[in-house]
Amino acid sequence: MLNLSLAQLDGKRVKLGNVKVTGQQPDNMMETALLSPGVGVVPVQDERTLKGASFSVQVEINTSVSGTASRVADRTTWRSSGSFELVEN
């Protein structure tokens, strides 16, 4: 799970709103937002989606491993990858 916080647009703090499709009115407008597959995040202020030239956000990655998967008999390497898609709203 990805937790987004400390969002800035053009150097100014903004809130984050969740959207499921481009152009949708954002909901759950807060200082932090969870980013999950199929759900986007947009910068908002006063319940309006904002546009700007420079957007930054802190991304915290929370991972977990099941009890069964964590029981290994030998050295084990786990790898994962991901990507972010930037879409104009």
C-alpha positions as CSV (number, residue, x, y, z in Angstrom):
1,M,0.0,0.0,0.0
2,L,1.2,3.5,-0.8
3,N,0.5,6.4,1.5
4,L,1.0,9.9,0.0
5,S,1.5,13.0,2.1
6,L,3.2,16.5,2.2
7,A,1.8,17.4,-1.3
8,Q,3.0,20.6,-2.9
9,L,1.9,22.2,-6.1
10,D,4.2,25.0,-7.4
11,G,5.8,25.2,-3.9
12,K,2.5,25.6,-2.0
13,R,1.0,22.9,0.3
14,V,-2.2,21.4,-1.1
15,K,-4.5,18.6,0.0
16,L,-5.0,15.4,-2.0
17,G,-8.3,14.0,-3.4
18,N,-9.0,10.5,-4.7
19,V,-10.4,10.0,-8.2
20,K,-11.3,6.8,-10.1
21,V,-11.5,8.4,-13.6
22,T,-9.9,11.4,-15.3
23,G,-12.1,14.5,-14.8
24,Q,-14.0,13.2,-11.8
25,Q,-14.7,15.5,-8.9
26,P,-12.3,14.3,-6.2
27,D,-13.5,12.9,-2.9
28,N,-11.8,12.2,0.4
29,M,-9.9,15.5,0.3
30,M,-7.3,15.3,3.0
31,E,-3.6,16.0,3.9
32,T,-2.8,12.3,3.2
33,A,-4.2,9.8,0.7
34,L,-3.9,6.1,0.0
35,L,-2.9,5.2,-3.5
36,S,-4.1,1.8,-4.7
37,P,-4.6,0.2,-8.2
38,G,-7.4,1.9,-10.1
39,V,-7.5,5.0,-7.9
40,G,-5.8,8.2,-8.7
41,V,-4.8,11.2,-6.6
42,V,-5.1,14.9,-7.5
43,P,-4.0,18.1,-5.8
44,V,-7.0,20.0,-4.4
45,Q,-7.8,23.2,-2.6
46,D,-11.3,24.4,-1.6
47,E,-12.8,21.3,-3.1
48,R,-11.3,22.2,-6.6
49,T,-8.8,20.2,-8.6
50,L,-5.7,22.3,-9.1
51,K,-3.3,22.5,-12.1
52,G,0.3,23.7,-11.9
53,A,3.8,23.2,-13.3
54,S,5.5,21.3,-10.4
55,F,3.9,18.7,-8.2
56,S,5.7,16.9,-5.4
57,V,4.5,14.4,-2.8
58,Q,6.1,12.1,-0.2
59,V,5.4,8.4,-0.9
60,E,5.5,5.9,2.0
61,I,5.6,2.3,0.9
62,N,4.0,-0.2,3.4
63,T,4.8,-3.8,2.7
64,S,3.8,-7.1,4.4
65,V,4.6,-10.8,4.0
66,S,2.4,-13.6,5.2
67,G,3.6,-15.9,8.0
68,T,3.9,-18.8,5.6
69,A,6.0,-16.8,3.1
70,S,8.3,-15.5,5.8
71,R,9.4,-19.1,6.9
72,V,12.3,-19.9,4.7
73,A,15.0,-22.6,5.1
74,D,17.8,-20.6,3.3
75,R,18.7,-17.1,2.3
76,T,15.9,-15.7,0.2
77,T,15.7,-12.5,-1.9
78,W,12.4,-10.8,-2.6
79,R,12.1,-8.3,-5.3
80,S,9.3,-6.1,-6.6
81,S,8.8,-3.2,-8.9
82,G,6.1,-0.7,-9.7
83,S,5.5,2.5,-11.6
84,F,3.5,5.7,-11.4
85,E,1.5,7.0,-14.3
86,L,1.0,10.8,-14.5
87,V,-2.3,11.7,-16.2
88,E,-3.6,15.3,-16.7
89,N,-7.0,15.5,-14.9
